[in-house]
Amino acid sequence: RDGLTMINMQSAFLIVAKGYSEKQVGVLFFVFGMSQFLFQAPAGYLYDYTEQKLLWLSTAGVLTTTLTVLTALFASDDNFALMVLIKFLQGGITSFIPPGLNSITQGIV
């Protein structure tokens, strides 16, 4: 539910398969976490005032999956800045999932 498994799997993949150091993975997931923190309140505000909750939630799910695949495809030491950007975007988009689930299941309109 909270994406923790996804983060653990990605960090292990980046270290073992792509040769990233623990420091590099730490930077990537710090950026991911801070991005999630920054975007979660605006995401909740959006869900409070939109009538298209399912559309926003499904879009966030598809984009999060897409960015996870892009992480696997483009991870290398040569493009660390691109990976930071991908993790920033992924954190921001992932932050739309918990408020969306809460908004839909609690019936807030």
Legacy VTK file of the C-alpha trace (Angstrom):
# vtk DataFile Version 3.0
C-alpha trace
ASCII
DATASET POLYDATA
POINTS 109 float
0.000 0.000 0.000
2.721 2.487 0.886
5.212 1.585 -1.837
7.890 0.460 0.616
8.327 -2.884 -1.125
8.806 -1.135 -4.451
11.504 1.107 -2.966
13.357 -1.820 -1.373
13.273 -3.785 -4.622
14.452 -0.815 -6.673
17.313 -0.033 -4.310
18.504 -3.653 -4.353
18.225 -3.703 -8.159
20.195 -0.466 -8.539
22.976 -1.669 -6.235
23.291 -5.244 -7.482
22.428 -5.044 -11.192
23.363 -1.488 -12.124
26.413 -0.952 -9.901
25.146 2.045 -7.961
26.752 2.773 -4.598
24.723 2.936 -1.402
25.319 6.692 -1.364
23.870 7.140 -4.854
20.812 5.034 -4.021
20.403 7.004 -0.799
20.401 10.280 -2.733
17.848 8.934 -5.219
15.445 7.797 -2.542
15.936 10.949 -0.483
14.821 12.903 -3.547
11.923 10.463 -3.999
10.807 10.838 -0.375
11.073 14.628 -0.299
9.154 14.879 -3.547
6.425 12.694 -2.076
6.337 14.905 1.010
6.066 18.107 -1.049
3.283 16.892 -3.336
1.033 14.917 -0.982
-0.877 17.891 0.465
-1.562 19.436 -2.973
-2.678 15.996 -4.188
-5.140 15.727 -1.304
-6.437 19.215 -2.062
-6.971 18.229 -5.697
-8.927 15.125 -4.703
-11.099 17.164 -2.358
-12.277 19.368 -5.200
-12.328 17.140 -8.265
-15.105 14.981 -9.601
-12.636 12.802 -11.525
-11.025 10.929 -8.647
-10.745 7.599 -10.475
-9.118 9.230 -13.489
-6.483 10.944 -11.335
-5.814 7.778 -9.342
-5.522 5.510 -12.375
-3.280 8.028 -14.142
-1.014 8.164 -11.092
-0.822 4.368 -11.026
0.058 4.095 -14.708
2.666 6.869 -14.519
4.240 5.406 -11.389
4.570 2.048 -13.122
6.000 3.703 -16.227
8.609 5.578 -14.192
9.567 2.364 -12.393
10.195 0.701 -15.765
12.173 3.757 -16.923
14.298 3.425 -13.793
15.206 -0.112 -14.782
15.881 0.816 -18.405
17.940 3.988 -17.979
19.838 3.406 -14.734
23.584 3.815 -15.188
26.417 5.848 -13.719
26.505 8.021 -16.820
23.066 9.571 -16.317
22.714 10.032 -12.568
21.059 13.445 -13.073
18.367 11.812 -15.210
17.775 9.261 -12.472
17.386 12.061 -9.898
14.804 13.695 -12.178
12.956 10.385 -12.649
12.869 9.796 -8.884
11.628 13.355 -8.273
8.801 12.857 -10.767
8.041 9.377 -9.444
7.818 10.662 -5.877
5.499 13.470 -6.900
3.237 11.186 -8.888
3.267 8.442 -6.259
2.058 10.977 -3.707
-1.273 11.073 -5.547
-2.062 7.445 -4.715
-2.746 7.439 -0.913
-4.985 10.545 -0.940
-6.815 9.145 -3.967
-7.482 5.835 -2.271
-8.607 7.593 0.909
-10.835 10.011 -0.986
-12.552 7.283 -2.963
-12.996 4.805 -0.113
-14.293 7.409 2.326
-16.712 8.850 -0.221
-15.516 12.424 0.140
-16.945 14.637 -2.576
LINES 1 110
109 0 1 2 3 4 5 6 7 8 9 10 11 12 13 14 15 16 17 18 19 20 21 22 23 24 25 26 27 28 29 30 31 32 33 34 35 36 37 38 39 40 41 42 43 44 45 46 47 48 49 50 51 52 53 54 55 56 57 58 59 60 61 62 63 64 65 66 67 68 69 70 71 72 73 74 75 76 77 78 79 80 81 82 83 84 85 86 87 88 89 90 91 92 93 94 95 96 97 98 99 100 101 102 103 104 105 106 107 108
